[in-house]
Amino acid sequence: MHFIDTHCHLDFTEFKLDLEQQLAHAHALGVDYFVVPGITIKQSESLLAFSERYSQCRVAAGLHPYFIDQHTDEALHQLILFAQNNKHHLVAIGECGIDGTCPQLPWQQALFAEQIKLSNMLQLPLIVHHRQSHHLIAQTFKQTPPKFGGVIHAFSGSLQQAQYYIKQGFKLGVGGTISYERASKTRKVFSQVPLECLLLETDAPSMPLSGHQGKVNEPRRLLDVFEYLCQLRSEHPEQIARQLYLSSCTLFRI
Ligand SMILES: [Zn+2]
């Protein structure tokens, strides 16, 4: 079986010393490709060299709401220019979105809308971060509809919310959250939506699985996420793996 980790921050310092090993270890388990999101303009620019060095990594460019204080008008302008000039090296715009626990919500929303426009202009999908913000994301989608879909990273929410995103052309990112019993609502959603709407992701080095709390999450844990997902689904594991791989390739044109 083959897999794609559709969301992992492999350029973070946590992997500075052992990235080659991490990639090799994951690859031995069948993880062929890794999608590495952009989080600031500087870091998005640096991902070009990163993807040249690690050819199994595909990269995106975006302004993540966690770093809202760094995202000036100038940074947005630079992102637009950078993405236009390097469109063929990018698989998506993001990680962008709205985080209800971060400051400057009106500016977060404006930046998100601008990144939706950018993805529409470049015909690229979006990698969307959400946290206590489904209503604000829906509001932004209404004002600035995304045309090329994307993924709702680390989806958690109700079946109704899931169906709304699917209708907007989005996939739902399935990560380590489902390893926790407390995520029963999200687990149920992942068991109910069509298999074609799901993608696998680790969010490494963040979001360690149950039993690994406090540790650096690693891309090889994608297989664990897959096993947890298989427990929730009625399809055969091979069919699940094949569909998720196909959906990932199609969305990110890998
Ligand atoms: Zn992320």
Boltz pocket constraint, residues with backbone or C-beta under 6 A from the ligand:
constraints:
  - pocket:
      binder: B
      contacts: [[A, 7], [A, 9], [A, 37], [A, 95], [A, 153], [A, 203]]
      max_distance: 6.0
